């Protein structure tokens, strides 16, 4: 027996030859093992089970330093799976996406600074990027002049890491059709799982309208967010059906997914989603016929005429609700009927806040009250005639219109910058679409544009650009459009 053991090379037995594992890897394995032991002991001692995630966190940190692209792919996969987690002191975060975003922002920032001389400037100097940077510069100025600086500074930080990761980092990764397809599958697979689970749970209660919120937990805060992400991702699913041959299994799966998502959107009972999909269908025709400039001009004229009509002689007061009749409805048909009569509490509560926002814009018309400050100032600027029985706003929610939010937070100049930035993306995107010769690339551009149209429609009665699931797509869509444009120019130069 002693002779047997003496003939064994211990290093070979444990696969620890110098040629197979480098010394730095041994150091990492040792550190990982120690962290696993320490985190387990701390978790047992304190009862905090989250400490068990420490080794996984160290692996993520290491991978982010070595190759942040893979961590970015992980981030994409977790977007549909993220959950809202409440911290002590009334703070909340989205796990695991927000920590991943912050870590990626730091890693990407260090990478850019260390390789600045090698960084290509086409993406940075693209007209859409320059317009976005103008919007960010004004946001910084509005933060500096904010009535509550710390509130605005926190808002600016959140917006900063969204732009850094979902726009600039995404732009450095999703450079071609192959990467966009990878982006699609990384989102689609977990997203389909969450929708299947939600629809199944909803079916158990007979697709009840009154209890629709109860089936959203934990992946969606409410039915509006649930419907929004389904609607904005639908154009990508439709385009993905064209990637596979007729009668192939994946084509049938994706075509079934299109119908399933439409069914799920219907049973989300979200009026905005219905309207957004109709608008997107019309936008598809507009893009194909090169009419976006005309459509944008018409939309701008209608908006300004509407505002002028409402503000002249205070005509908006004619739309004040009847407090006793403006209630919540338990039946979807009753809700639709009440909406048309101005008796739906959620709609009229929005009007209450919109009127308050317009009053705020009169007082701070140049720089606004500061980013993120609507909730802190709107009640003293509201009109009691528009008050509803939910106006106490215990959830501390915002104005429910992103364009008006920018107006109250950043003043008239900031609102005009964002307003024209929105139309510029669509007009420039249409031009890029018609300049593209590759059919597959054209379809990807169209999917990104229609996704943007759907998000823009939701922004009319929601503030979602800084929301975890919707805000990520807002910036990724723009990055994809720009990269498709740069591919076109590269091929043209060749």
N, C-alpha and C positions, 0 to 999 in steps of 0.2 A: 504493500500500500504506500509506504514511504517513497519507494522508487517511482510509483505512478505519479504522485504529486510533484516530485522533483523534476519530472520530465515535462511538466506543463509550464508554458510561458504565461505567467500571470497577466502580463499586459495584453497578450493576444486573447487570453480567455475572456477578459473584460472589454476587449476591443478598444484598448487605450494606447495603441501604438502612436508614437510621435507623428507618424505620417498620416494618421486618420483623424486626429483631433488636435487642433492647434492649442497652444497655451492660453490664448485669450478666450477661446471657447470654454476651456476647463474653468477659467476664472469666472465666466458668466454662469456656467452650470452650478458652480459652488455658491455664487451669490444668489441664484434663483432658489437653490435648495435651502439656504439659510433664511431667505425671506419667507419661503413657504412655512418653515418651522416657526419663525417669529410671529408671523401673521396668525397662524393656527393657535399658538399660545395666547396671544393677545385677544383673539376672538373668544376663546374659552374663558379667559379671565374677565373680560368686560361684557361679554354677551352681544357684542356688535358683530354680526355676521358679515357686514360689508368689508371688514378687515381681511376676510379670506380672499378678497379680490386683489390684494396687494401684489402677489406674484404675477398675475395677469397684467396688472398695471405696469410693472417693470418690463415685461416682455414688450408691451406696446411702446413704452418710452424708447427702448432699444431699437425696435423696428422703425419707429418714426425717425430716429437719428440716422439709421442705416439706409432706409429706403421708404420715404413717406408716401410714395405712390400706393403701396400695398395697404397702408393705413387709410388712405383716402378711399380705396375700394371698400374697405371695411366700413367706413363712414357711410358710403352710399347704401350698403346692405342694411345698415341699422336705421336709416331714416324712416322707413315704414314701421319699424319695431320700437321706436323711441317712446318713452313714457314720461309723463310729467311727475317730478319728484319734489315734494315740498320740504324745505329746509327750515331749521329754527329761525325765528325772527320774521316770519312771513315771506321769506324768499323762496323762489322755486327755480328749478333747473330741469332740463330735458336730458334724460339718461338713456343710452350712453353717448348721445350725439354731441351735447354741448362740451363735455370734457375733451372729446376727440377733436372738435373744431378748434378749441383753444390751443391744444397741443400741436395740431397741424399748422395753425397760424404761426406759432413760435418757430417751429422747425422750418417752415417754408420761408419765413422772414429771414432767418439766419442763412438759409441756403441762397437766397437772392442776394443778400449782402456779401456773401463770400464769393459769389460768381457773377457779380454785377457787370464786369467787363465782358463776360461771355453771353450775357442775356440778350436775346433778340428783342428788338423794340417794336416789331410790327403790331403785336397785340396791344402794347401799352399806348401806341400812338394812333390806334384805330379811332375814327370819329366817335363811335359809340362809347369807347372807353373814356375819351376826353370829356364827353358829355356827362358820363357817370362821375368822373373826378370833379367836375364843376359842381354837381349836386352834393358830393361829399365835402367839398371846400365850404359851401354855404352852410352845410350842417355843422361844420366845425365852428364857423363864425357865429351861428345861432346858439351853439353851446356856450361859447365864451360870453355872450351877452344874456344868457339865460336868467330868468327870474329865480330859478332853483338850480344852481350849477351842478350839484352832485347828481341830481336826478337825470339831468341832460347828459352828464359825463358818462353815467352808466349806460344810457341809451346809445351814446356814440361808440362806446367800447363794443357793445353787442353788434351794432351795425358794422363796425370795423372788422370784426372777425368773420362775419357773414360774407362781406365783400372779399376779404383776403382769401378765404378758403373756397367758397362756392363760386367765386368769380375768377380771381387770378390763379389760384391753385388748380381749379377745374379747367381753366383755360390752358394751363401747362400740361394737363393730362389728356383731356378729351380733344385731341388734335385732329382726328380723322374718323372715318366711318367705322373702322374696327373698334376704336375706343368707345364710340357712341353706342355701338351694339353691346359692348361689355357693360356700359353704364345702364342700358335698358334692362339687361337680365339681372344685374345686381339689385335693381329696384323692383323689378316685376315679380321675382320669385317670392321674396318675403311679403311684398304688398298683397299679392294674390292670397297668401295664407291668412293675412289679417282680415281681408274682405270676406273670405270664405267663412272664417270664424264668426265675424259680425253678422253676416246674413243668416248663418245657421242659428245663432242665438236669437236673432230677431224673428225667425220663423217659428220658434218655440212659443212666442207670445202672439202669434197670428199677425205679424208685421204691424203691430200696434203703433199708431201715430203718437199717442199720448205717452208711451213708454219708450220711444225711440232712443232717448238719451241713455237709458239703462244698459243698452247692448254695446255701447261704444268703448267702455272701459276695457283695458287700460291704454289702448293704442291711440285713441282719438278723444280729444277733450269734449267735443260736441258733434252733432250731426252736420253742422256747417263745414267744419274742418274735414270731416270724413268725406263729404260730397265734393269738397273743393279739390282734394288731392286725387280723387278718382277722376273727376272731370278733366283736370289739367294733364293727367297722365294718359288719358284715353287717346289723344292723337298719336302718341308714340306706339301704343299697342296696335292701332290701325295700320301704321306704317310698317311695324314689325311683321304683319301678316304678308307683306310683299317680299320678305326676305327668303321665303321658302317656296318650293315648287307646289303646284296644285296637287291635292290629295296626299300631301306629306303629313305626318303626324303633328309636327309642330305648327303647321299652318292651321290645321283643324283646332288645335288647342288654343291658338291665339284668336282665331275667329270666334270660338266659344267664349273666350275671355272678354272680347268686345261686347257681346250680347249680355254676358253676366254682369259686367260693369255697368252697362246701361240699366239693367234691372235693379242693381244695387243702388244706383243713383236715384232711380224712381222711388224706391222704398226708403230713401234717406229723408224724403219729404222736405227737400231744400229748394225753395223757389229760385234762389239765386243760381243754383246749378242748372236748373231747367233753362233759365234765361241765358246763362253763359254758353251753353251748348248750342242754342239757337243762334246766338250772336256769332259763335265760332263757325257755324255752317255758312252764315252770310259772309263772314270774313274770308272764308276759303274762296268763294266766288270773287270777292273783291281783289284778293291777291292774284288770282289767276288772270283777271282782266286788267290788272295794273291800275286799279282805281283807288288805291289807298290814299294818295294825296287828296283826291276829291272827297273821299269819305272822311278823312281827317278834318278837312276844311269845313265840311258840313257839320261834323260833330262839334267842332270848336264854336262855330256860329250859334248852334242850338244851345250849347251850354251858356254862352255869354248872354244870349237873348233871354234864356230862362231865368238866369240870375237877375238880370235887369228888370224883368217883369215882376219877379217876386219882391224885389227890394223897393221898387217904385211905389210910393204911397203905402208902404208896409202891407202889400197884398198877401205876404206870407202868413199874416195873422188870420186870414180867411180859412187856413187849413188847420187851425188849432183843434185838437180832438175833444170829444165829449168824455170827460173823466169817467163817468158812470158806465158808458158803453164800451170803452176801450179796455178789453179784457183778454185773457189767455183763452184759447179755444182747444178743446180736446179732440175735435174731429177735423181732419185735413180739409174737407170740403167747406166746413164753416170758416176755417182759417182763410181760405182763398176768397171766400165771399166777404169776410170782414176786411181783408186787405184792400179790396176795391172800394170799400166804403170808408176807409180810414179808421176802422175800429179794431185793428189788430194791435195788441200792446207792444209787440216787439218792433213793428214798423214805426209806430208813433213814438216809441221811446227813442228810436233813432232820430226822428224829426226833432224831438226835444233837444237832443244833444247837438244836432246840426245847427239849430237856431242859436244855441249857446256858443257854438264854435264861430258862427258868423259875427256874433256880438263881440267875442274875444278878438277877432281879426281887426275890428275897428279900433280897438284900444292899442294893440301892438302890431300895426300893419307892416312895419318895416322888417323887424327881426323876429317877431313872434314871441311867445312866452318861453320858448326853449324846448328842444326835443324831449318828448316823453312827459310833458307837463300839462297835457289837456286835463287829466283827471283832477289835478291839484287846483285848478282855477275855474273849471266850467260851471260849477254850481252857483257861484256868486255872479255869473254872467248869464244865467238861464232865465227864461221867461216862464212864469207860473202858469200861463195859459196853455202851455204845451206839456205840462207835467202829467205823468202817468203814475199808476200805483206801484211801479217798480223803479221809480226815479231815485230812490235812496241808494241804488247801485252798490250793494254790499260786496259784489265781486270785483269792484274797482276796474271795470272794463272801460274801454276807450270810446272814441267818437263814432266808431263803426263806419268810417269812410276815410280811406287813406289819403285821398286828395285834400279833404278838409283838415285832416290831421296835420299834414305838412303845412297848410295855410296857418293854422293856429300855432303850430310849433316853430315855424321858420319864416313867417310873414309872407307877404304877397310875392316878393322876388323868389323866395324859396319854393313857393307853390308853383309859380310860372316855370321855373327851371325843371321841376319834376314833371309837370304837366306836358311840357314840350318834349322832354326826354322820352316820355311814354310814347308819343306819336312818332318821334324820330326813330325809335327802334323798329316800329312797324313799317315806316316808309323805307328806311334803309334796308330792312330785312326783305321787303318786297323786291327791291332792286337787286339784292344779292341772289334771291331766288331765280329771277329771270336771267341773270348773268351766268348761272350755273348750267353746265352742259351735262354733267354726270347725273343720270336719272336717280340713282340711289341717294346721292347727296342732296338733290332737289327735294326728295321726300322727307329727309331728315330736317332740312331747313323749314319746310312747311309744317312739320310736326312741332318744331320749336316755336314758330310764329303763332300757330293756333293755340298752343299751350300758353303763350304770353297773352293772347287775346282773352282767354278764359280767366287768367289771373287778373288782368286789368278789369274785367267785368266784376269779379268778386271784390276788387278794391273799391268799387263804387259804394258798397254798403258793408264793408269789413275793412279792418286794418291788419293785413297779413304779411307784409313784406318782411317783418322781423319775426314771424311765426316759424317755429321749427320746421314743419313739413312743407309748407307752401313757400316760405322765403327762400329755401334752398333751391327750389326749382326756378324761382324768379331769376336768380343770378346765373344758374347753370344754363338755362335756355339762352340767355344773352351770350354767354361764353361760347356755346356751340355755334350760334349764328356767326359770330366773328371768326371762329376757326374755319368754318366752311368757306367764308369769304377769303381768308388767307390762303386756303388750299387752291381756290380758283385762281388767285393772283400768281401763286407759285407755278401752276400749270401753264398759265398764260405767258409767264416769263420764259419758261422752257421752250 
